[in-house]
């Protein structure tokens, strides 16, 4: 009977010695795959952000000279802007955006024309 018990104990120990490391390896693999997935999505988000920044910088570099040129040019009624990219020109007065079609643009903000 001791021989049977010792064979069972040996079998349990052998199975435990094989299955426990396998279970640990499987758990670590699942964890690593999850971390890789998170890292991949973070890298993709970072790459999208870099693309947005590069596009914004390129757009600003192209439009800044046009904007400065159009703001310096006074237009007469019916005259077109110098650059075809320009749709309209607005400016700021006292932290307020003023557009050229606003009738009270020569008045202080909040006052109405009489």
Secondary structure, 3 states (H helix, E strand, C coil): CHHHHHHHHHHHHHHHHHHHHHHHHHHHHHHHHHHHHHHHHHHHHHHHHHHHHHHHHHHHHHHHHHHHHHHHCCCCCCCCCCCCCCCCCEEEECCEEEECCCCCCCCCCCCCCC
